[in-house]
Each structure stands twice: as C-alpha cells, then as structure tokens.
Amino acid sequence: MIHELRVYRCVPGRLPALLKRFDTITLKIWERHGIRQAGFWTTIVGESSQDLFYLLEWASMAEREQKWTAFQNDPEWIEKRAGTEKDGAIVANVTNAFLQPTAFSSVK
C-alpha cells in the first residue's frame, strides 16, 4: 500500500469553496472511480490557513495512474469543476508526494 499526500494551497479566501467542492462533488466522483481517501486536514496553526492536506490510498502506482487518469478525464468532473471556478480559480498551487510506510509504521 502506498499513500499519496496532496497539498492544495488555495487562492486567498477560496478555501471554503474548495472544501465545498470536495464535500458535494469530488468525493462522489472518486467513489465511482474507486479512489480511496485516508483523510483530509486543514491547518489550525502553521505556515498557511489556506491549505488543504489529504491522503489517498493506492495498492500500486499502476492503480493510481489508471484511476487518477480516469477521474481527471471524467466528463462530469470536468463540467462541475469548471462550474465551481466560474468566479475565479480556487487552487493556486498543488503539490504531491508518494509515501510508503516504514517497517515500524502502524499503517501498512
């Protein structure tokens, strides 16, 4: 099992719009594509309060490529994402990293 850590830095003031998009649109489409999330976090104290952190679970990089590509090309996702950005961009920057557990991790 590998985890993908994704960090979305929002355009100032647009974090609520991103959270709403995940809650009402994105997660339902992920479910249809079999994308498994391990959790979402926002910052209480730290560098920026405009960030969303989340983890996705993948059996392999091949699974990730297949499912993420299908999601990115999903016509419903493309349409609904565009609708949420009619008043301007929500996300300024996205970073990601692929993580594997250590031998002593409680997550395997």
GIFEN-V531239 format. One record per residue. N is the residue number from 1. RES is the residue in three letters. PHI is phi as a letter, one per 20 degrees, with the letter a starting at -180 (none if undefined). OMEGA is omega in radians with two decimals (* if undefined). BURIAL is b if it has 16 or more other ideal C-beta (glycine too) atoms within 10 Angstrom, else e. Layout:
N | RES | PHI | OMEGA | BURIAL
N | RES | PHI | OMEGA | BURIAL
//
This chain:
1 | MET | none | 3.01 | e
2 | ILE | c | 3.09 | e
3 | HIS | c | 3.06 | b
4 | GLU | d | 3.06 | b
5 | LEU | e | 3.11 | e
6 | ARG | d | -3.14 | b
7 | VAL | c | 3.11 | e
8 | TYR | d | 3.04 | b
9 | ARG | e | -3.06 | b
10 | CYS | e | 2.91 | b
11 | VAL | g | -3.10 | e
12 | PRO | g | 3.11 | e
13 | GLY | n | -3.03 | e
14 | ARG | d | 3.11 | b
15 | LEU | g | 3.11 | b
16 | PRO | g | 3.12 | e
17 | ALA | f | 3.11 | b
18 | LEU | f | 3.13 | b
19 | LEU | f | 3.11 | e
20 | LYS | f | 3.14 | e
21 | ARG | f | 3.09 | b
22 | PHE | f | -3.05 | b
23 | ASP | f | -3.00 | e
24 | THR | d | -3.07 | e
25 | ILE | c | -2.93 | b
26 | THR | g | -3.06 | b
27 | LEU | f | 3.11 | e
28 | LYS | f | 3.12 | e
29 | ILE | f | 3.06 | b
30 | TRP | g | -3.13 | b
31 | GLU | g | 3.14 | e
32 | ARG | f | -3.12 | e
33 | HIS | e | 3.13 | e
34 | GLY | m | 3.11 | e
35 | ILE | e | -3.06 | b
36 | ARG | d | 3.07 | e
37 | GLN | e | 3.14 | b
38 | ALA | d | 3.10 | e
39 | GLY | q | 3.11 | e
40 | PHE | c | 3.13 | e
41 | TRP | b | 2.93 | e
42 | THR | d | -3.04 | b
43 | THR | e | 3.01 | e
44 | ILE | e | 3.11 | e
45 | VAL | c | 3.14 | e
46 | GLY | r | -3.05 | e
47 | GLU | f | -3.08 | e
48 | SER | b | 3.06 | e
49 | SER | e | 3.13 | e
50 | GLN | d | -3.08 | b
51 | ASP | d | 2.97 | b
52 | LEU | c | 3.10 | b
53 | PHE | d | 3.00 | e
54 | TYR | b | 3.12 | b
55 | LEU | d | 2.99 | b
56 | LEU | d | 3.13 | b
57 | GLU | d | 3.11 | b
58 | TRP | c | 3.05 | b
59 | ALA | f | -3.10 | e
60 | SER | a | 3.05 | e
61 | MET | f | 3.11 | e
62 | ALA | f | 3.08 | e
63 | GLU | f | -3.12 | e
64 | ARG | f | -3.10 | b
65 | GLU | f | -3.11 | e
66 | GLN | f | -3.05 | e
67 | LYS | f | -3.13 | b
68 | TRP | f | 3.10 | b
69 | THR | f | 3.11 | e
70 | ALA | f | 3.11 | e
71 | PHE | f | -3.10 | b
72 | GLN | f | -3.13 | e
73 | ASN | e | -3.12 | e
74 | ASP | f | -3.11 | b
75 | PRO | g | 3.11 | e
76 | GLU | f | 3.13 | e
77 | TRP | f | -3.11 | b
78 | ILE | g | -3.13 | e
79 | GLU | f | -3.07 | e
80 | LYS | f | 3.08 | b
81 | ARG | f | 3.13 | b
82 | ALA | g | 3.12 | e
83 | GLY | f | 3.14 | e
84 | THR | f | -3.10 | b
85 | GLU | d | -3.13 | e
86 | LYS | f | 3.11 | e
87 | ASP | e | 3.13 | e
88 | GLY | p | -3.13 | e
89 | ALA | f | 3.08 | e
90 | ILE | d | -3.04 | b
91 | VAL | d | 3.11 | b
92 | ALA | e | -3.01 | e
93 | ASN | b | 3.05 | e
94 | VAL | c | 2.97 | e
95 | THR | c | 3.06 | e
96 | ASN | b | 3.10 | e
97 | ALA | b | 3.09 | e
98 | PHE | d | -3.01 | e
99 | LEU | d | 2.99 | e
100 | GLN | c | -3.09 | e
101 | PRO | f | 3.03 | e
102 | THR | f | 3.14 | e
103 | ALA | f | -3.09 | e
104 | PHE | d | -3.14 | e
105 | SER | f | 3.05 | e
106 | SER | f | 3.07 | e
107 | VAL | e | -3.14 | e
108 | LYS | d | * | e
//
